[in-house]
Amino acid sequence: MRPHLKILLVGLAAMAFAGCSSALAVGTSAAGTSQLTFTGKQTNLLFLAPNGSSSPYPTGSLSSGDRVLGVDSIFQGGTKVGHDYETCTVGFGFEVLCQDMLTLDNKGDLLISWEFTWPASGQPPSSWDGVIAGGTGSYVGVSGDYHAVLEPNGTFQVTTKLVRPS
């Protein structure tokens, strides 16, 4: 695999994780806004072509209809507190839409989504933004957004803004 493609794949996984790690430890606070920062690490990645073939890394250029599946571990203060499952689909013009379900141990789930353009350079974006579209358990009714930054060591830092309804 080309080195720049591998770097992009790590970035894609990081973006996937970032979406999910955004709302980790908010709990069941009253109405209002909370801001938190987390780190994450990719654990699994799989590329699926429309013809049914799959591989842990792409065997050629990505094209419309290709999908990327990923799993990430979510950490807070060095302790694993959850995981996520993300699906990204390559659209027309290399626009990629990702959806992610974040599961926080004994707290609930969060649905997260983001979009980006697959870079021609093969280098992942250094940062990206996404939305938090709802949740279950302790996160029922939560919405918000996040900003993620890819770190040089392959981890990603996520800063979130979670809004609870009044």
Buried (B, 14 or more C-beta within 10 A) or exposed (E): EEEEBEBBBBBBBBBBBBBBBBBBBBEEEEEEEBEBBBBBBBEEBEBBBEEEEEEEEBEEEBEEEBBBBBBBBBBBEEEEBBBBBBBBBBBEEBEBEBBBBBBBEEBBBBBBBBBBEBEEEBEBBEEBEBBBBBBBEBBEEBBBBBBBBBEEEEBBBBBBBBBBEE
